[in-house]
Amino acid sequence: MAFESLSEKLQNTFQHLKGKGVLTEKDIDAAMREVKLALLEADVNFKVVKEFVAEVKQDCLGEEVMKSLTPAQQVIKIVDQKLTELMGGTNTKINYSPTGFTTIMMAGLQGTGKTTTCGKLANFLKESGKKPMLVACDVYRPAAIDQLEVVGKACRTPVYTNRETRDPVQIAKEAREYAEKKGYNVLVIDTAGRLQIDEELMEELVNIKEKVKPHQILLVVDALTGQDAVNAAKGFNDKLDIDGIIMTKMDGDARGGAALSARKVTGKPILFMGVGEKYDALEAFHPDRMASRILGMGDLLSLIETAERDYDDAQAERTLERLKKNQFTLDDFLEQMGQVKKMGGLSKILEMLPGMSGAQMNNIDLEESEREFRQYEAIIQSMTKAERDDPNILNASRRKRIAAGCGLSVSKVNNLIKKYTEAKKMMKQFTDPKAMKRNRFLRNFM
């Protein structure tokens, strides 16, 4: 989980403050030392840490905190505000061209996931109502064009290629003319990368910028590389004057220092973060929501948005009607588990819940929960349609047969029936499809 270690350390620090009715300057100093260490261990840029801690301390020593009846809460509020400001303040969106056709140039070093991110961005654009096309302008790396074609096919987005020339400017210009002619309204340019920033790379990118004149230049950086990602972002920004950053592999970075430093060092916002390998695993970056997650206050807005995006309204209404008629079957129950998987699994949901620190997440055996989901699926698929429709007919002999059919114990079958019964009772309280979408997942599976 992104920021896991930082989140745990900060939450522990503030937990100690909550036990004090009055805070002294000594208490604030001690807390700021812990915050400073936590940020440095999270690989946040030293200068960024120094400025951040100084600003937080200054605000914490004000009368509003020192004379408050809940001083610890005031300190947390200040840290929340400063973290939000550090990461950009508000969510920044793609600035589309007013003419109706937008060209987005993607830049980055090799190994950052740039080509895959092109596909993820195309998928995001389609969900936003746009009609994107990808263009392969990396004419140097072996199989780079083939890779983008595979990506385009996977995310159902056309890819413009020209294997007859090694001039990326020519390819980009041709692609724009072709895309406009065919009715596409966003062109995403996959440019070449290097193992490190060099003059040749920058000269080519600057040339594309000057000749093609993209409306947005987005830099793809690998969060796992920590300060190297920040240094790369600064180098690209100095040469290209980028418009925004896409931070990849955020799901694999427990520190998060790159995300906390990049905005401050470059002055450019983080627009998106990659949180998985699938093409829908690109999330808009919300500084306020991320700060809330780091401080253990959860991110219910994102959770609700995910539920509303991934859950089918018609399915919600069908399930509601079946509940009213007392026809909620094991097949319906299996659908609910499928919706949890669609939202990213149990771990994805848990990290958005208030109060879920890294330590608490570690106490939950997520692998066991996912394994249990798969077992339930196997059990239900081993039943006849009559048994799935009416679990009341599942006597001892039937349960024994089902257990043998899926290779699990009878106790596992009994546990499934118990979970199903509990879920059915709980879901009866819902009478509105929207309420079901927003609340069902959490109440049924945690």
N, C-alpha and C positions, 0 to 999 in steps of 0.2 A: 504494500500500500504506500502511495506517495506520502512523504513527510512523516512516516510512522515513528521513527526514532525522535524526531524533533517534537512531534505532537505529544509523545509520552513524557518527554523531559519537561516540556512547558507545563503540561497539566499537573505533573507532580510538584513543580515549583509553586504553582498557584494554589494547589491543595494545601500546602503548608501555610500560605498566607491566610486562607479561609479560617484557620483555627485561631486567628488573632482578632480581637475586638477592635484594637487600635493599632495602627501601623506607625512605626517610627521611621526616621530617615535611615537608621541602621537596617531595619527590615527591608526597606526599598533597595538599599545598596546590595544586601545579600541576595535578594531576588534578581536584581539586574545582573549580578555576577553569574547566576545560574542561567539566565536567559542568554547572556553573552556566550557562555560555554556551549549551550545547546545549539545556538546558531552556528558557531564555529565548527562544532562536530558534524553539523548538517552540511558542511562544506559551503557555507555562505561566504561571499567575498569579505575579507577582513575590514576594508574601508566601509562597506555597507553595514556590517555589524556594528562598528564603532559609532557611526552616525545614528543608526537605529536605536541603539541602547541609550545614547545621550538624549535623544528626543523623548523617548519613553520615560526616562528618569525625570527629566525636567517637568513633564506633564504630571507625573505621579507625585511629585513633591508639592503640587498646588493644593490650595485649600479645599477644593472639591473632593479630593481623595483623603487628605489627612484628617479632615473633620467629618467625613462621611460615616454614617452608621453601618455601611457595608463597604469598607475600604477595599477589600480584596476584589469585590465585584467591579469596583471602579477601575482598579488596576487592569483587570482582564479586559474591560471595555476599551481602555486606552491602547493596550497591546493589540486588540482586535482592529481598532481603527488604523493604527500605524502599520500593521501587517497588510491591511487592505490597500493603504496608500503605497506601500513598498512594491506591491505587485501590480500597481496600475490604477487603483481606485475603483474604476468601473469597467464593465465588460466592453471590449472594443470589437466592433464588427467589421467585416469586409466592406470596403468603400467601393461600391459598384459605380461604373461610369454612367453619367446621366444620359449618354447617347444611346444606351441600351445594350452595348457590347463591351464586355470587360475582359481585359487581358491580365492574367495573373502569372508572374514569373516566380518560379520556385528555385531557391538557391540553397546550397549547403555542401558540407564535406561528404566524401564517400563514407558509407557505413552509418549514416544518421537515419536512414529509412526514408530518404527523400522520394524515391520513386513510388514506394508503397503509400506514402503520405499523399502523393498526387491522386492516387485512387481513392483514398479516404476523403480527401477534400472534394473530389468529384461526387462522391456519394452524398456528402453533406450538402453540396450545392443542389443536387437533385431533390433532396428532401426539403430544401428551401424554395423550391419552385423554379429553379434555373435549369437551363439545358446546356451542360458543359461538354467540351471536347478536350482531349489531351493531345499534346504534341511532343514527340520524341526529339529533343535537341541535344541529347548526349550522344555524340557521334564518335566518342573515343573508347569508352569502357566496353569491353567485349560483352555482347549479348544485352547491352542496355536497352536497345530498341525492342528486342524480343521480350525483355522483362516488362516493359511498359505495356506492350500488347497483351501480355498475360494479365497484368493488373487491370487494364481496360476491359478485358473480357469478363473478369471476375466481378467487376463493379458495374458491368453493363454500360460502359461509356466508350464511344468511338475514339480511336487513336489515329492521329495523322502522322504518317511517316514518309520519309524520302531517303532511301538508301543509296541514291545516285550521287549525293553531294555530301561533303563534310563541312558545309557552311551552316552553322546553327541559325544565323541571322536570316539567311535565305529560307530555311525550313520554316522558321517562325512566321515570316511574312506570308509565305504560301499558305500556311495553316490558317492564318487569320482570314485571308481572302476566301479560302474554302469554307471555313466555319460560318462566316457571315452569309455566304451564298446559300449554304444549306440550312440556315435558320437557327444555328446555335448562338447562345448569347454570352457564354463565358469560355475563354480559351485558357487552359492551364499548361504552362510551358515547363517541361521537365528538363532542366539544364544539366550540364556536366558537373561533376564534383572532382575533388582531389583528396588525397590522404591528408594534405595540409594546405593552408593558404599559401599561394605563390603568385608571382606576377602574371604568369601565363593564364592561370585561372581567372584572376581578377580582370585582366584585359579583355578576355572573352565575354565575361558577364557584363562589364561596363559597355562593351560594344553592342551586346544584345539590348541593353537598357536604352542606349542612345538611338539605335536604329528602329527598334520595335516599339519603344515607348510604352511599356506596360503600365497599367493603372495601379497595380499593387505589386510590390516585391516582398515575398514572404520567405523568411529564412527558417530552414528546418534544422534544429539542433537536437542532439542526443542528451537527454537529461542524465543518463548514466555516467557521462564523462565529467560531470561536476564543473569545476572551474575551467576546464578546457573548453566546455560548451560556452561559458561566458566569454572567454577570450576570443573564441571563434566568432561569436555574435558581435563583439566589438570590432573585430577585424573586418567582417563583411559590412557592417554598418558604416564604418569609416569610408569604405570604398564605394558602396552602392547606395547609401542612405535608404536602408530598408524601411518598409512600412509596418512590419510586424513579425512576430516569431511564432513558430509552431514547435512546441516542445514534445519530442517523441519519447516513448518508453517510460512515461511517468508512472506506469503501473509497476515497473521493476525497480524504481528508485526510492528507497526508504528514507533517503536524506532530504532531497528536494532543494539543495542549495542553489542549483542552477536556475530554477524557476524564481527563487527569491532574489537572486542577484541580477539576472539578465535585464529586467525592466529598469533597474536603477542604473546599471552600467551603460546601457545603450540609449536609454530614454525612449525606447520603442516598446509597445505593448505586446504581451503574449496573447495571441488571438485564439489558439487552440492547443489542446494537449492530447497526445496519443495515449490511450489507456488499454491497449490490447492489440492483437494481431489481426482481428477481423476488420473488414472495411467499414463497419459502422462504429468502430472504436475510436472515434475522433470527437472530442467534446469541446464546446465553446469554453473558454477560460474565464471564469468569474472570480475576480480577486476577493470580493467580499465573501463569497461562498467558500472559497478555499481557506481563507483566514478562519472562518467559522469551523471548518473541518479540523484544522490544525489545533484549535483550542478546545476541541471536544464538544462543540456545540452543534455538530451535525450539519447536514445540508439537505433539509427536507424539501426545499424548492426543486433541487435537481432530481431528488427521488420522485417527486410528484410528476415532474416533466417527463422523466423516463417512463413512469407508469402510464401516463397519458399518451405518450408517443408509441409505446410498444404494445399497449393493450387495445384490442379491437372492440369498438363500441357495440357492434352487432353481437359479438360474442358475450359481452357484458349483459346485454338485454336478454339474450337467450338463457344465460345462466340464472338471471334474476327470475325469469318466468318459471324455470324448472324448480327453483327454490320455493316459489309461491305454491307450486303444485306438488311439492314434496317429491320431486323427481330428480334430485341431484344424485347422479350416479358416480361410480368409481371412474368412469371415463371422464366425467366432468372434473373430478378430483385430479386426474392425471393431467388435464388441460391446465389446471392451476399451477402445478409443478412446472409445466412447460413454460408458463408465463414468467416464473421466477428465473428460469434458465435464460429466457429471452432478455430479461432485464440485466443480465450479467452474472447471475448466480447469487447465492446467499452472501458471499463476501462483499460483493458490490453494494448490496442493500445495506449490510451492517455498517460499512464505513461511512454511510451517509446519515446514520442515526445519531442523535445527540447522546453524549456520554460514552461513546464507544472508543475508548483509548486503545493504544496498541496492546497494552497488557490484557485488557478485556478481550480484545480480538484473539489474542494468543490463547486465552483460556477456552475459547470456543473451537472445537475441532471441526474446522470447515471442510477438511477432506472427508471426515466421517459423515458430515451432513450431506455433501455431494454424493458420497457413496450410498447413503440411505435413499436419496432421490432415485438413483439408478436401480436400487433394489426394489423400491416401490413400483417402478415402471415395469420391471421384469415380472413381479408378482401379478400385477393387473393384466399384463399381456398373457399370462398363463391361465387366466380365467376364461370361462365361456361367456358369451354375450349375456346370457341370462343371469350369470353370477355378477357380472359387472353392473347390470341394470338393477339388480335387487340383492345386495349383500346379505340380506336377512336369511337367505337360503343357504348361506355358507356354514354348514354343520361341520362336525369334526372330521368326517371322512373326506369331504370336499376340500377342506383346508389342508389336509395331509396330502391329497393328490396335487394341489396347487404348489405346495412347498416342494414336492418331488419334481414337479415340472420345471420350476425355475432354479432348482439347485440350492434353495435356502431352507431355513428351519421353519417349523410351524409357528414358533414364537414371533418370527419376523412377519409372517402373514397376519397373526393376531395383532401385532403392533400397528400394521398398516390399517386394519379395520378400526382400531381404536382412534388413530389419527383422523381417519376419514369421518368417523362419527362426531369427533370434536369439531372438525372443520365445518361440517354440515350444520351443527347447532349454532356455531358462531356466525356463520354466513346468513342465517335466517334473520339476523337483526338488521341487515341491509335491505333497504327498499328503493334506493336510488342508484342507478348504474354508475353515475359519476363518483358517488361515495364508495362504491365497490372498487372502482379503479384506483382510488387514492389510498384506501385503507386495507384492502383485503390481503395483500401480499404480506404485510408486516404482521397482521394478527393471526394469520393461518400458519405461518411457517417459522415463527420465532418463539 
